[in-house]
């Protein structure tokens, strides 16, 4: 099992602190494996195995513990053996009223609690009610490009490819860990991802939000997937369906988009007006939890390459802890403004700088921003190395592998 160091480091930083640690992310992004790896980290600190209680609620072995009362009763017996107990509870949202159980455990016992969950709304809403100020959320994403290389090197050590070729493979396959642990054909990998997607749609959207019109949900998904990197609003979606002779309420559109966000299929990115210094409430962007979801549902589409590259850059910025906005400066759009504490960077993404008009369009928006923060143009050009007036140009593979953006 490949160690995903960045997440283990984050968990270790909060170990034995009076906070509940919650790993959140799309199904099959690796949360369960990270929890297992963290258990090994606890054992390496000479914590007795009996003091580490690890439960995966997707296992039938624990099917009788799926209510708060049953889980509390079970854990009470385990904890009372003496000393601090470490609770590693995987896919906690499967337990009815789980938050009441966790809240009581925090009050009644000496415990250090680690949870995973696959629905952001479930965790955020209920934690805010019962556990306000006593938890820290650690988002988990599918494999970064750097992690992808680590996986491929481990499982296929005899394969020798340069970074550019490896990026093209990553671009075509996405980052779900499972498909990089064995040599799958493109069709087989696509089927695996489609099955993951179908499971997420059923369990984390349709069942969780009691969605009755699944066909309409699928249509909204296709619209969002087909508009990666483009700004749109619920009204745009409703107008599109109207043009297809299908009436749909705007509130329904937003409810369905909200459900897809909760399942980490989509990430909503608000627009920020640099000049007006305000977040705009219309024409947001949406990005996928992993680009392979696009391929598994709609196939490869060369015309969408720019949006796919944007999606990859967006996820990398999120992995690195940035709050990400789509930027607007006067009449020009900037793909990303990323902020983290005192840091800020501006990033423009393009497929190729294949002419003077493209160069002018891509660079001009960044050149118009007169501040001291780094500004980057990220593309797939191998030979065009020039930077303009302090705006740096970088190949996307190099961008993804930089220690600091």
N, C-alpha and C positions, 0 to 999 in steps of 0.2 A: 504494500500500500504506500503510495507516494505521500510524503508529508507536505501538507499545504501550510508552509511556515508562517505566512502573514496572519492567518487566522489563529493558529496556535499561539503565536506571540501576543495577539490581542486578548485571548482568553487568559493566558498566564499573567498578563498585566493587571487583570481584575480578579485573579484567583484570591480567595480568602478575604475579599472585600465584601462589605455588607450590601451587596447589590446582586440582583438576579441577572444572570448573563443570558441573553437570548440571541440565538443564531437564526436569522430569517433569510428566506430566499426561495426561488422557484424550486419545485420538486425536482429531484435528481441532480441538483447542482453540487452535491457533495457534503451537505450538512451532517448526515449520519456518520460518514467517514471521518469528518473532522472531530466529531464527538468521541468516536472510538480512539482516534489519535490523541485526543486530550486525556482520555482515561489512561493511556500509556504514559503520558507526561506526569500525571498524578502518581502512578505507580513508581515512576523513576525518582520521585521525591520521598519514597519509602512510606507512602500512605497505605495502610493495610487494605487488601482487596475487599474485605468485608465492609469497609467504611465507604466504598464506592458503589452506589446503587444505580445501575444503568438499565433503563427500560425503553424499548422501542414500541410505541403504541400501535404501530402498523403490524406487529407480530400477533398472531392469533393466541400465542401463549399468555398474553396480557389482556385478552378480550373481556375478562371479568372485572377489569379495573377502570372501565371507561366512564365512571361517574366520580365526581369529587369525593363523595363519602367513601366509596370502596377504595379509591386510591389513597386517601388519607389514612384509612384503617390499615392498609397494607404497609405503607411507608412508616407508620408509627411503630409497628412491630420491628421493622428493620433498623430504624434509627435508635431505638432504646437499648441497643447493645453497648452503648457507651462511646464517648468521644464524638468529635465533629463528623458529620456525615456529608458526603458529596453526592448530590442528586443530579444525575444526567438523564433527562427526560426528553425523549426524541418524538417529534410530531405531537406535541402536547395538545394541539387543537382537537385531537380525536377524543379527548376527555371532556365530557359534558360538565360545564361550570368549573373547569380546571382552575381558574383564577382564584376561586374561593379556597380551594385546597392549598394552592401555593402560598396564598396570603397567610393561612393558618399555620402552615409549616414554618414560615419565617418568624412568626410570633412565638410559637410553642417550643421550637427546638434549635439546637446549634447546627445549622445546615448551611452549606454553600451550594446554590442551585444554578444549574445550567439547563436551558431549554432550547429546543428547536421548533420552528413552525413554518408552515408553507402558505400562510395567508397574512398579509401585512395589516389588513383591517381588523382581523380577529385579534391579533396581538395588541395593536396600538389602542383600540377602543377599550378593551377589557383591562389591559394593564393600566391605562390612564385612570380607570375607575377605582381599581382595587390596590394597585401597587405604585401609585404616583410617587416619583422621586426615588424609587428603590430598584430601578432596573436600568441596564444599559443594553442597547440593541447593537448587534454586530451583523451588518448585512453580508451575506455570502452570495457570490456570483458564480456563474459557470467559469471555466478555465480562462485565465488571461493567456495572451500569446506566450509569455514567459513560462507559465505553468504548462501550456501545451507542449512546448519544446522539452520541458522536464519530463513529461509523461512519455513522449515519443522516444526520448533518449533512453529512458528506463526500460520500456517494453520492446523497443526495436533498436537495440544498440548498434547493430551492424548497418543501419541505414545512414548514409552520409548525404546530407543536402545542405545547401547554403541557406542563410536566413531568409532571403527573398523567396526561394522556392517553398520553404517551410511556411512562410506567411500565406502564400497562395493556397496551400493545402488547408491552413487554418481558416482562411476566408471562405473556403468551399465546404468546410465541415462543421464549423462552430465549436462550442466549448463544453458541451455536456461531457463530463469525465468518462462515462461508461463507454462511449464509442471510441475512446483513445486507449483503452486497455487491451484491445485485441485488434487483429487485422480484419476489419469489416470491409466488404465491398461498399461502393457508394449507395447502391440500392438498399443493402442491409442496414447501413447507418441511417439512411433516410427513414426506413421503417421503424427503427428504434426510437428516433426522435418523434416521429408521428404518434407512436404509442404513448410516449411521455406527454406529448401535447394533448392527446385525447383524454388521458387520465386527469390532467390539470383542468381541462374544460369541464369534465364531468364532476370531479370531486370538489374543486376549489372555486368553481363559478356556478354551474348549473345547480348543484345540490346546495351549496353554501348560501346562494342568493335566491334560491327557489325560482330560477328562470324557467319560464314555461315555453317561450318561443325560441328554441335552440337554433332553428334555421335562421332567424333574424340575428341572433348572436353571432353565428358564423359569418353572416354577411357583413356585419360591423367589423369583425376581425379582419376579414379580407380587405375591407376599405382601409383600415388602419395600417395593415401590412403593406398595402399597395402605395401608401403615402409616407413611408419612412423618410424622415428628413424634410418633409413638407409641413408647413403650418396649416392647421385646419381647426374647425370648431364643431361643436355638436350641430349647429345650424347647417354647416357645410354637408355633414353626413345626412341630415334630414332632407336637405334640398336634393342631394344626389338620389336618395331613395324616391323622392317625389318624381324626379325625372324618369325613374324606372317604373312609374305608375304604382308605387307602393307608399302609402302614407305612414309616417312614423312620428311619434311625439318626441320633441327635443329632450325632454326629461328622461325618456326611455333610453335614448342614445347615451346620455351622460351616466345613467345608472349602469348600463352595460359596460361602458368604458371604465367606470369605477370598479366594477367587479373584476375586470381584466387586470387592472392595476393591483387589486388586492391579491390576485394570484401570481403576481410578478410576470405575467405575460407581456404587459406593457408598462413602460415608465413614462409618466407625464413630465414634460419639461416646459416650465413657464417662460415667457419672453420678458426680457428686461430692456427697458429703454435707457441707454447709457446717458444720453443728453438730459432726459427728464428725470433720471435717477428714480425710476419707479417700475414695479412689476406690472406688466400689461395683462389684462384679464381676458383677452380674446386671442384667437389664433395661436394656440399652443402647438408644441411638437410632441409626438409620441415615438418612443423607441422600444424595440423588442428586448425581452429578457435574454434572448440568445438568437443570433442570426439564423441558426439552423432551423428555428421554428418557421421562418419564411420559406426556406427551401422545402421543408417537409409538407407544407400546406399548399404552396403555390408554385413550386419548382424554381429552377434557376432563371433569372431574368437579367440579362446583361445590361438592360437600360436602367436597372436599379443599383448599379455598382456604386454610384456616389452616395446614395442613401445607406447602403450596407456599410461602406467605409465610415460614414458618420456614426452609425450605430456602434461599430467597434470602438471608435474613439470615445464616444459617450460612456460606454460601459467601463472603459479603462479609467476615465476620470472619476467615475463613481467608485470604482475599486480603490482608488487612491485617496478616497475620503473627501473629494470635492463636492460642494453644492454646485449644481450645473444649471445654467440658464441658456436659453437661446437669446442672442443679443440683437438689438436694433439700435443703429446709430444714424440719426436723421433718416435718409431714405434707404439706407443700406442694411443688409442683414449680416450678422456675424454668427457663425454656426454655434460657437460655445463661449460663454464667459464662465470660468470655473473659479470658485472662491473657497478658501480653506484658511480660517483664522486670518492672519495678516497677508496671506498669499492671494494672488489673483493672476490668472493667465487668460489670454484670448487665443482661440484656436479656430482656424478656417480649414475646412476639409474639402479636397477636390480629388477626382480620379487622376487626371493628367493636366499638366500645364501645356496644352497643345497649340498655343497661339498667343499672339500679343493681346488679343481681346480677352482671352481667358485669364492671362496673367494680370491684366489691369483689373478685371472684375474681382478676382480672388484676393489680391493684395490691397486694393484701394480701400475696402471697408476697414481693414486693420490700420492702414496708414492714416486714416482720418481720426483715430483715437489717440489723443495727445496726452498720454501718461507714461509712467516709467515701468509699467508691468510688462512681462514677456509676452510677445505676440508670435504665434507660430502658424505657418501654412503647412499642412500635412497632406501628402499625395503619394501616389505609387510610381512617381517618376524615378528612374534609376540614375539619370545623368544630369538632370536639371538641378544644379546645386546652389544657384545664386540666392542670396538674401537681399532684400531691398530695404534700405533706410532703417535697418534695425529689425525688420520683420524677418524672422528666420524661416527658411524652407527646410523640411526634413522628410525623409521617406517614412511611411507609416510604420514599417517594421522596426526602424530605429527608434521612432517615437515610443512604441509600445515596450521596448526593452530598456529605455533610459531609466536609471535609478530615480532621477528627479525630472519631472516634466519641465 
